[in-house]
Amino acid sequence: MAAPWSKACEAMERSIRARVPPMLTDLYQFTMAYAYWNSGRHNEPAVFELFFRENPFGGGFSLFSGVHDCLLFLRNFGFTEEDVEYLRSVLPPATNPAFFQFLRELDCSGVTLRAVPEATVVFARVPLMEVAGPLAVVQLLETSLLCLVNYASLVCSNAARFRLAAGPDRKLLELGLRRAQGPDGGLTASRYTHIGGFDMTSNVQAGFLFGIPVAGTMAHSYVTSFNSLEETLRPADGEKDPIDLISLTKGILGRLCELLGAEPAKIHEGELAAFLSYAIAYPGNFLPVIDSYSVNCSGLLNFCAVAMALSELGHRPRGVRLDSGDLCRQSVEVRRVFKLCAKHFSIPLFESLIIVGTNNISEQSMMELNKKENEINVVGVGTHLVTCTRQPSLGCVYKLVEVRGNPRMKFSEDPEKSTVPGKKAVYRLLDSEGHPLLDLLCLSEEPPPQAGQTLSCYPLGQEAHLAITPTQVTCLRQEVFSKGQITQPLCSDAECRDKVQRSIQNLDPRHKRLQDPEPYTVALSDKLHKLIAEIRRGTSAEGKFLLTN
Amino acid sequence: MAAPWSKACEAMERSIRARVPPMLTDLYQFTMAYAYWNSGRHNEPAVFELFFRENPFGGGFSLFSGVHDCLLFLRNFGFTEEDVEYLRSVLPPATNPAFFQFLRELDCSGVTLRAVPEATVVFARVPLMEVAGPLAVVQLLETSLLCLVNYASLVCSNAARFRLAAGPDRKLLELGLRRAQGPDGGLTASRYTHIGGFDMTSNVQAGFLFGIPVAGTMAHSYVTSFNSLEETLRPADGEKDPIDLISLTKGILGRLCELLGAEPAKIHEGELAAFLSYAIAYPGNFLPVIDSYSVNCSGLLNFCAVAMALSELGHRPRGVRLDSGDLCRQSVEVRRVFKLCAKHFSIPLFESLIIVGTNNISEQSMMELNKKENEINVVGVGTHLVTCTRQPSLGCVYKLVEVRGNPRMKFSEDPEKSTVPGKKAVYRLLDSEGHPLLDLLCLSEEPPPQAGQTLSCYPLGQEAHLAITPTQVTCLRQEVFSKGQITQPLCSDAECRDKVQRSIQNLDPRHKRLQDPEPYTVALSDKLHKLIAEIRRGTSAEGKFLLTN
């Protein structure tokens, strides 16, 4: 019984209130807010932009996620009396007391957020969010918004890459909770890896809150907790007589050993007991882990014997899990034995048993797995997926681009770190096949580019200008928050998940290949390019230097 | 006003209840619990151990953290009616309804936890926690306990390494919230990096909840939000007349340019306006970021001018922050100018200004910084610290070692992955200088080793046995939870932080060096070594194989 979407939204809003109070931010946001307030500038209209400078994992694209959480954060933004008292204790004693009254009354009613929709394919250096409002307020929002967007986008992008590496048909199971960076890291990972393309999670709370399908059967500890068949002799429900099942299974085991040339003396009794007790508990959900001792000498035989006994009794066993060693090689051998059993013992359902593989899977090993012969139907991924070992942080930044209608720009010795000034509109130009061709940043007052009309622009990081004729033009960002209200309905996670796959499908293969992708073009309009040049030359009013004489 | 410890504990307990419900676990814990229950084994006394197999970051030691959170989790463990209804919806329909009644009544009153105390120096393969209790219950705890311990220990160990790399005197500031793996990842990081050796955090909520000193002054956006000196002319309090300060500062700037041979035309007016307005707001806390445009041509001159004006007016400026480029080289130049000003303008406090460095600092760059000439007093560290880029997951595991008094062992093709069976006692043997010499794992029924008496043991990973005579013997684990109660007072974070530094100091330099440390010896008692050999040979009752004939 998955939670309905409205209930999930309520739970998420409660969770955001508890986990992301406006105090979850850097102290300097408050010291700056006070300095703005003290110089009477706190209500000046300002515009910040949120973006990242490089696509993660050496890739050619990313997925933008966490927008919904940001909206719930904005809607609930406000300081408690206790918060304000704490702030008073850490700011210098000379801080004007009226500032704390200002903080008490603060909310986001003056803030307007324009954002790329949740779960959209995006590219480096495109401003994904525009946060406009009173200078002191939009400054205060920086750290919390970055924190909500950075990891959600990173782990969603990571999941999308695992999905590309795995191919469209293999089922993917997320099981990283125990290795995640904290409990909430685990929950966030389960949610956004599902949106990014995973099918299931092992995380029960994620299933409970977000309606993600949950999966899992048994750990090695279950297997090793059994020592002998005597331990299966005490079913609580008393409906089935396990003694019969034991005799039946032992008989089958004998025939299996003959068929496969296996040694009965190497078969672990405890493992058989574990499988039997599990099969008694879940006759319709029998999928044990078969490598606690030895797959070939014990686990596979015990599985086949119990599964055959189950199917004789009219049940449908599901399959096996492999959790160590060479998963591909073992899966091929396991499948061979399944087919042999299906034929030899005339049990057709043995043809359709599933094989689950879990063993420290990385994007690299997922790609290798796809190249090698294997019979794995479901892959479980944990640590590398949820902690994003290859690049554990996305590096989103939040930069001031306009104050009181005047463009602002940060220079830097490193040109990559300079910002693009001004309040903007962002368009995605599509080619005749519907593939994204180029993202165009314009000043917000410029007329939008028109489909079928050639326009001139300056690709970022290049000197030359480019003439381009889009077949279609879409506006990349939407107004999603204004006057204290969320102004667009929140898509459900399921809708987001569908959108991810559709947008990735729509992406040119040159940009979506996992290794050495071709960079996607992000360009400035002529006007924007000219403004930057003026500011750099100091001929714009925005590049004012101080003449001390 | 830092929160008192008892208040912090209450907040932490609330936070654990909200963030770590018992549903934050893997589904297979429930499917196994049902299978145990169904075969009548759920109340069998069982013992699990929690440990990790390798010290993180290629190091020779780790810090064990997260125990307090585990205790609060255990004390609050219990399912709501809503939880149970969800579980009923995801388990197979044939699941016996009486099992859900069993879940409703479940708590940790039967669980005993023995653990290494919070914030202790520990080593790979030593069982850090022993969780004993009814089989189904202690199985259900696995994922949550791992999740609480894994990241806390990892990030605390990372902080301790940064502290070693930085040396004892440099102040360390954690500022990773915006890049952390989710909001809670950020909060956990702030707390455990403080325990691991950081002095301050930028995270206000962490200061509020845990009493960690908070720090921070301004971002580049503050500087670039100002365009001209007119923007400082509107102080809210009206007490000071900023026009005077502007004239005063401009006069000083002229003299500074002469002294340093700088060009007035390259000095940014907006930057000066930003510094002035900040100085007006915080005359006693003036520490601006000086590289928004150019340190040498603008930022340093503007800082010195405003700082000198402040000191003429009787205030004490604090220093500067450098946030890009070669921090060491720049800090040396900045210090030279400070000293020159101190002498030339007779302002002694310019001798004691502090320099804060922040620019994507890693453990590697911290070590390099320590080797090069530099004048940095405070280092701020973000991404690499909180996301542990070098190894973003610790890899703690939770293994069954005993059921109904019988030792259990998991074999593996990879000897490193085999478990050490049996309920144990763990001792730390110290040498005559008080350095930890060896951690000894014994069976719990063995008499403890005695100081001054030679004992024989088997170091893990080696074949040969070892004779050793400890000067002192300490029992490494304590009973911390029993009969539903926390049985030891929780140390405050401040006490834990002190303990970390003391324990690391006490560690032999061979084990604590950051690169190529000498492995610390962890050994098995003769009895334990013999038990493993027996189980492997199958002569112990625990290695039972199935004879099918």
Interface residues (C-beta under 8 A of the other chain):
Chain A: M1 A2 S15 A18 R19 V20 P21 M23 L24 T25 D26 L27 Y28 Q29 F30 T31 M32 Y34 A35 Y36 W37 N38 S39 G40 R41 A46 F48 D83 E85 Y86 L87 R88 S89 V90 P92 A94 N96 A98 L135 Q139 E142 T143 S144 L146 C147 L148 N150 Y151 A152 V155 L175 L177 R178 R179 A180 Q181 G182 P183 D184 G185 G186 L187 T188 A189 S202 N203 V204 Q205 G207 F208 V214 A215 G216 T217 M218 A219 H220 S221 Y222 T224 S225 N227 S228 L229 E231 T232 R234 P235 A236 D237 K250 L253 G254 C257 P264 A265 K266 I267 H268 E269 G270 L272 S277 Y278 I280 A281 Y282 P283 G284 N285 S292 Y293 S294 S324 G325 T383 T387 C388 T389 Q391 P392 S393 L394 G395 C396 Y398 K399 L400 V403 N406 R408 M409 K410 F411 S412 E413 D414 K417 A541 E542 K544 F545 L546 L547 T548 N549
Chain B: M1 A2 S15 A18 R19 V20 P21 M23 L24 T25 D26 L27 Y28 Q29 F30 T31 M32 Y34 A35 Y36 W37 N38 S39 G40 R41 A46 F48 D83 E85 Y86 L87 S89 V90 P92 A94 N96 A98 L135 Q139 E142 T143 S144 L146 C147 L148 N150 Y151 A152 L154 V155 L175 L177 R178 R179 A180 Q181 G182 P183 D184 G185 G186 L187 T188 A189 S202 N203 V204 Q205 G207 F208 V214 A215 G216 T217 M218 A219 H220 S221 Y222 T224 S225 N227 S228 L229 E231 T232 R234 P235 A236 D237 K250 L253 G254 C257 P264 A265 K266 I267 H268 E269 G270 L272 S277 Y278 I280 A281 Y282 P283 G284 N285 S292 Y293 S294 S324 G325 T383 T387 C388 T389 Q391 P392 S393 L394 G395 C396 Y398 K399 L400 V403 N406 R408 M409 K410 F411 S412 E413 D414 K417 A541 E542 K544 F545 L546 L547 T548 N549
